[in-house]
């Protein structure tokens, strides 16, 4: 919900993104993706 909040505002209210918002969102999504990939690789090693 928190990560998608700016996207919902953009879709429903037409409010644009600032550069800082885009950079911050990209950093958060990159960190989450990196964590998921590492977790999957770690779980596969346990099998």
Secondary structure, DSSP 8 states (H G I E B T S, - for coil): -TTTHHHHHHHHH-----HHHHHHHHHHHHHHHHHHHHHHHHHHHH-
